[in-house]
C-alpha cells in the first residue's frame, strides 16, 4: 500500500512552530519514500474554530513549501460520515448513550480519588436497554461513550519502540456529544481509515491517545496505521516550551524576515539528525536523508540564536538576484527604483545579514543621507583639523578619479598607501563615518564604489562642513 501521511491541525489559533515541525516531518517522510502528504483541518470544535485561522494555516504551509498533494479535507464537512459510524457502534452495542449529569460524574470521581483510585467512568448507563436509551435520547441531554475493552494494548511506535497501555485504567470514554458531534479521538480514526493513512506522525503528547484509537479501530474493523510520536520541543531550561514561545506564529517569523528554508532547517534538527554531522541543510538534502529511525526519543531544545544563525547561512546561499527579490517586501519602494544600485547594495550587505527585516536598518544610509554628529568623525579623539585634512585628501583623490576607474581594485591601493602613511584609524575611520554615518558598516571602499563617485564626494563635502571646513562643488 502506498505511503500516505497527514497533517491535521485545528483552526483554533495561528500556525505555530510545534505544528510546523509535525507537518515538516510528515512531508519529508512522504517525499523521501515517494508517498503522499495531505492536509486535514480538524474543525469540529465550532466554538473555537475560525476561518481566519484556517486561512493562516494554509497560507503558512504554502509559504514553507509544505503543500498538500490533494484537496484539503475539513472535518466539519464530514459529519454525516461520523454519524454513520457512531450509529454502527451503538447498534453493535460497542458504544452507548450516557445520561449521567455532570454532578453525578463529579461526585463519583471524588469518591474514587478519596479511595486512591484514578477517576474513570464506572458505568450507570452502560446497561440501559437500547429502546429505553433511544427514547430518552430525543428529550434528554446525553453523550455517547465507547465500551472500552478490558485488556492491555501493546504496539510498536516507530520512535519509542514497544509501548504498552492498560485500557482498564481508562474506562468508557466519551467519543461524541451526540450523533453529529464526534470528539477528536473518534473523528481522527474514521478520517485516517477513509483517507488511507498508512503512517500517523505526530507529537509525543498524543501517545496516550493511541491505545484508545486502536480500540476504536478494532471495534470498527479498521486497519491500524503505523505510529511515530515526535519528541517534545523543550525550552533552554529543558522544560516544555512555554505558551509564550509557542505563541509566535509562522506569519510572525515571516514578517521578521526569516527564510522558509532556514525555518525548515532549524525545525528538522529539533528531534532528528542527518547521517553526517552538519547543520546547514537544503530542503532537497533533508528529503534525501530523512528517515524515522533517526528521530530521537528525548526532547529537542529550542535555541532562537541557532535559528538566527541558520537564517544567516541560508541568506548567504542565495544569489544576489534572489536575495534582492526576497528583500522587496521589507524595503520602501523607492529603494528599488534603480535595480542595479539596489543589487550592488544587496551584494555588500549579504554577508552581514541575519534576517531580511534587518536589511532596511543596516542599509538605509545607501538610500538616505546619513545623520550623525561631527564628533563621530574623529578617530579616538583625533583633532578636527587632522580629521578634516584626511577627508579632504580622500576627496581630492576621488575627484580626479575617472568614473570608469572608480572601482575597488583601483581605489584600494592609493587609499591604503595613504592610510599606512597617516594611520589607518585616523584615515579610514572618518571616511567610513562620512559615507555611512555608522561605526559599523561594510568597508569604506566598498561603500564608495556602491554609492558612485559623485555621491561619495558629496558626502565627503558634508563631512568637511560638519568639521568646520569650506565645501566645494563636486565635479
N, C-alpha and C positions, 0 to 999 in steps of 0.2 A: 504494500500500500504506500503511495507517495507520501512523503513527509509534509505535514501541514501544521502550522502553528498559528497562534492568535495573540493579539494584544487587546485586552478588554478593560479599558478604563471606564470609570463612572464620571459623567459630566457634572460633577458637583463642585468643581474648582478648576483653576487653570492647571495645565500640564506641568508637573514639577519634575525635578531631576530623578527621583526614585522611579517614577513611571517611565521616564525615557530610558533608564538603564534596563528595565524589563523589556521594553519594546525593542531596544537595540539587540539584546541577547537573543530574543526570538528571531528577529530579522536576520542577524548574522548566521544563526544556526540554519535557518531555511536556505539562505543564499549559499552557504558552504556545501550543503548536501543536495542542492538543486531542488529544494522543496518550495512551498508557497507560504506566504505570510498574509494574514487577514486582520482587519481592524473591526472589533465589535464594541459598540457603545452600550454599556450596561446602564440604561436609563429607566429602570423600573421604579426607582425612588423619585416619584413625580414631584414631591415637595421640595427636594433639593436639586434636582437636575435642571439645568438651564441650557438654552440653545447657544448662548454666548460661550459657555464652557466647552460645548461640543465643537463649535467652530474653532476655538483656540487649540483644542487637541489636534484636529485635522490639519490646521494650518501649520502648527509647530512640527508635526511629523513630516509634512511635505517639505518644510524648510530644511529639516535634518536629512531628508532623502529616504526616510523610512516609510515608503509608500505601500499601501495595501495592494495586493495582487488581484483583488476582486472588489466588487461594490461593498461599501460599509454596511454592516448589519446592525440594526437597532433593536434592542430587546422590547422596547415599547410597541414595536410593530408586530410582535410575535406572541401576544397574549393568548390568542386562540390556540396556539400550539401548546403552551404551558397548561392551559385549561384541560386539553385533551389528555395529557399525561397525568395530571393530578387526578382527573376522573378515573383513569385506569387504575391508579394506585388505590383509590378509595373502593372501587368496585372489587378489587382483588384482596381487600382487607389488609393491604400493606400500609395504608395511611387511614386516618380517621379525623373527623371533626371534633374539636375540643371547645367546650363551652365554659371552662373554668374561668372565673373572674380574676382580675389582677390581685384582688385582696386575698382570694383563696390561695393563689400561687405564692404570693409573698409570705403568707403565714406558714405554708408548707416548707418553703425554703429556709425560713428562720428556724423552724423545728429541726430540720436536717443539720443545719450548721451548729445548732446547740448541742447536737449529738456527735459533733466532729466529723460529719459526713459532707462530701461535696454535694451541693444542691443540684438536683435534677428532677425532671417531671416523673412522678411516681404513679401516674395513672389517675383514673377518676372518670375519664370519658372513653378510655380505650376499649371498654366492653359494652358500650351503648349499642343496642340493636340498630342496624343500618336504617331501617324505616323510621325509627324514632329520631335518629340524628338528622335524617333528610328533612323530616317535618320541622324540627326545631331550627334548622339552618335558615329557613325562609323568614324567621321572625326574631332570632337571637344573634347577637354578635358572637363570632367564633373564629377560630384559626384552624389550619389543617396541620396535623402532626404526623410525622413518619414513624412507623412502628420499627424502632431500631432493633436489629438482631443482637442477641446477647452472645457476642463472640469477639475474639481478638483478630484484628486485621493486620496483616503483615505485607509490606510491599517494598520494592527496591527503588529508592529515589536515585536519580542519576547523579546527584551531588552528594547527598547524605548517606547513600548506600542503604542498608537494611533498616527499615523503620517499622515498629510495632505499636499498635494502639488498641486499647481495650474499649470497645464500644459500650460495654455495660456501664461505664462511667458517664456516658453521655445522656442516656435516657431518650425518650421520644421527643425529638426536637421539632420545632415549628418549621415548616417548609413553605407555607403560604398564609397570607392573611385572609384568603378566600380563593375561589377557583380562578379568579382573574388577577390575583396579586401574588405571584410567586416571590419568594425571597432568594437572595443571592445563591446560596448553596445548591438549591434545586434548579434554578434557571440555567446556571452555567453548565450543569450536567447535561441538560436537554440540548443546549446550544452546541456544546462540544461534540455530542453524538451526531446531531443533524448536519453540522458543518464538516464532519470528517476529520476533526482534530486528532492528530496522532501523538503530539507531544505538548504537554502543558508546562510551560516555563514561566515561573512567577516567583514573587518574593517569599522569603522564608516565613514571614508572618502567616502565610496561607497553609503552612504544613499541617496544622491541626484540622484544617477543613478537609484534607484529602481522604482520610478514612471514612468520613461521613459521606462524601461524594461517591466513594467507591461502593458504599452500601446502597446508595440510590441507583447506581449503575447496575448493580446485581439485581435489584428488585425490578428494574425496568427492562432487563435483558440487554443492556448496552455493553459494548466492549469497554475496556479500561485503557485510556491512553497512558503513555509513559509520562512520568512526572520528574521535574527538576526544580528544586527550590533554591533560589539565589540567596547568597549571604546578605545579612543586614548591612546597610550603609551606616557607619559609625562616625561620630564627631571626632575632633582631635584628641579628646579625652577618652576615646574608645568606648563611649556610651552612645546609645542610639541617637541618631541625628535628630536635633531638635526641630520642632514645628517651624520655628523661625527660619532655620536653614532651608527646610523643605518648602517654605512659602515662596521662595524666589522661583518664578516660573521660567519656562524656556523662553517665552517672549521677553522676559526681563534680561536674560543673558544675551539675547539677540540685540536688544536695544542698547546694551552695554558694549556691544562691539566684539562679541566672541564669534569665531567662525564655527559653522556647524561641524566641520570635520575635526576641529580641536575639541569641541564638546564631546563628540562621539569617542575620540581617542582617550579623553580623560575618563569617560564613563566605562569604557570597555576594560580599563585597568582596575576598576572597582569590583574586584572579585574574580578576575581572570588574568592570566598572564600568558604571553606568547612563548613559543619554544625557545627562542633566543632571548637573552636578557637585553631588551631595548624598550624604550618608552615612546618614541615618536613613531606612530603608525598611520599610514594612509588607510582609507576605507577599503580599497581592494586588498591591502595586506591583512586587514582584520578578517575579511571574508575568507581569504585563503587559509588562515591559520586557526580560525575559531572552531573549537570543539568543546563539548560539555565536560569531558573528563578533566579539562584544565581549569574548570571553575572551582574556586576554593570553598571550603566549608566555613571558615572563620569570617568574621565581619571585615568589611573593607573600610578603610579610614578615609574620610573626606578631607581633602587638602586644597583649599582655594588657591594657595600660592602655586601649587603644581599646575592647576588649571590655567592660571595666567601664564606660566612658563610655557606650557604646551601650546597655548594660543599664539605666543610669540614665535615659537618654532614653526607653526603652520603658516603664519604670516610670511615668514622668510621663504617658505616653499613656493609661494605664489609668484607668478610672473608679475612684472611691474604693471602690465596692462590689466591683468586680472585683479590685482590689488586696487588699482585705480577705480575699476568698475565697482568693486565692493565698498569702496570708501564713499561713493557718491551720496548715499543717504545720510552720511554723517557730516557733510560739509555744506556751506552756503552755495547756492547755485552759481554765483558769480566767480567762485574759485575755479570752477570748471570751464569758464569761458574760453581760456586758452589751454586746450587739452595738452599741447606739447609741454607747456610750462608746468601744468599740473602733474604730468607724468615725471618730469625732472624732480619735482619736489617729493613725489611719492618714492622715487628711487632713493633719494637721500635719507628719507625718514624710515624706510622699511626695516632696516636692521635694528632700530631703536624702539619700534612699536610693540606694545604688549596687547593692545586692543585696537579695534578700528575706531572706537569712540575717542581714544586718546590722540588721534591724529590732529583733530581740529585745534586742540590746545597746543600741541607741540609744534605744529607747522604754521600757526596763524601769522607769524612775523613775515612769512614769504608773501602773504597776500595783503597784509595791512602794515603800515608803518609802525615799527615798534615804539613803545613809550617807556622810557627808562630815565632814571636820574643821572645827571652828569657824573656823579661820584662813582657810578658803576664802571665807567670807562677806565678808571685809574687802577692799574695793577698793583695791589698790595701797597697802597699809599704813594705810588709814583706821583710826582707833582704834575699839575695840569699842563705846564709848559712842555715838559718832556712827552707827555701823552699826546698833546696836540701835534707836536713835531713829528712823532711817529705816524700819526694818522695822515698828516699832510704828505709825508714821504710816500705812503702807500697810495694816496690819491693821485699823486703825480705819476707814479708808476702805471697805475691803471688808465690814466688819461691818455698816456702816449701809446698804450697797447691797442692795436687794431682789434676790431670786433671779432674777426675770424681767428685771432690769436688768443682770445680770451678763454683759454681752456686750462684745465687743471695741470696738464703736463707742462705747459709753457709758463704758467704763473708760479708754480711751486718753487722752482729753482731760484729765481731772483728774490722771492719773498723770504724764503728760508735762509738765504745768504744774509739778507738784511737782519733777519731775526737773530741769527747767530752773532752778528756784529753788535747788536744793541740789547740783546737779551730776549729770549723767546717770550717770556711772560710779558715784559714791558711792550713788546712789539705786536705780538699776535692777540693778546687779550683784548685791547681796545678795538681791534679790527673785528673780532668776534662779536663784541657787545654792540658796536656801531651797526653791524648788519642784522643782528638778531634781537638785541635788547635783552639777551639771556646770559646767564652764567654757564648754562649747559645747553649745547646745541651741536649739530654737525660741525665739522671743521670749517673755519672761516673761508678757506679757498673753495671748498665745495659749495658753500652758501653763495659766494660771489659769482661763481660760474652759473649756478642755477638762476640767480637774480638777473644776470646780464650786466654788461659794463656800465651802461647809463644809470640803471637803478642803483648799482653798487656805489658809484661815485656820488650820486645824490645823497645816499645815506651817510657816506663819509663826510660830506659837507655839513649835514645836520649835526653830526657828532662834533665836528670842529666848532660849530656855532655854540653848542652846549658848553664847550670848554672856553668860550670867550674869544674865539678866533673869527676872522672875516671869511665869509663864504664867497666862492667864485662860481661862475656858471659852468656846468659840465659841458664838455664837448662831445 
